[in-house]
Amino acid sequence: MNWAPFGEAELAKMIDARVDVMEAPDRALWNLIRVPQVKWQLHPWGDESGGFWVVGIIGRQVVWYNDIEDGFNVSRYDAAGEIAEYWCNQDELNHAMRALLSQIELGEAPGRLGPPEPLK
């Protein structure tokens, strides 16, 4: 099976399905931070597809969809349009929002799976 970049319409349907199952506090946070889907760069992983879909912004962090790993992540950014950290979590949007809300409430960053590394 060949990998293909995730389309905007597919992503919108996925987001809608996950928002429907969010708990009220998570949905409230989502409604505050969501932005229209826009592709941001993350070199070198996003080069082939034109970037990754950013769907939320809070402070200096973005909520984005990693279509290579099939999951949502929360990463730092330094400049608009460029994600600064690659994570390969395979979280549903509602789980990413729960982790982000927990980070806000407790001050602890959620667990993150790092970028791929070469086999030794």
ZINOR-V654718 format. One record per pair of residues at least 12 apart in sequence whose ideal C-beta (glycine too) atoms are under 8 Angstrom apart, sorted by the first residue. I is the first residue (numbers start at 0). J is the second residue. If there is no record, write none. Layout:
i = {I;I}
j = {J;J}
//
This chain:
i = {2;4;4;4;4;5;5;5;7;7;10;10;10;10;11;13;13;14;14;17;17;17;18;18;20;21;21;21;22;22;24;25;25;25;25;26;28;28;28;28;29;29;29;31;32;32;32;32;33;33;34;34;34;34;36;36;36;37;37;38;38;38;38;39;39;39;39;39;39;39;39;39;40;40;40;41;41;41;44;44;44;45;48;51;51;51;51;51;52;52;53;54;54;57;59;59;59;60;60;60;60;60;61;61;61;61;62;62;62;62;63;65;65;65;65;67;68;68;68;69;70;70;70;70;70;70;71;71;71;71;71;71;72;72;72;72;72;72;73;73;73;73;73;73;74;85;85;86;86;86;86;87;87;87;87;88;88;88;98}
j = {67;47;48;49;66;52;64;66;36;52;36;52;54;64;36;64;92;54;92;91;92;93;92;93;93;92;93;96;93;97;100;93;96;97;100;96;96;99;100;103;55;92;96;57;55;56;57;62;54;55;53;54;55;56;52;53;54;52;53;50;51;52;53;51;53;61;63;76;79;80;81;82;80;81;82;81;82;85;67;85;114;82;66;63;64;65;66;82;64;66;82;71;92;99;75;76;77;73;74;75;76;99;73;74;76;82;92;95;96;99;82;85;86;87;88;87;87;88;89;89;87;88;89;90;91;95;88;90;91;92;94;95;86;87;88;90;95;111;86;95;98;99;102;109;86;113;114;111;112;113;114;112;113;114;115;110;111;112;110}
//
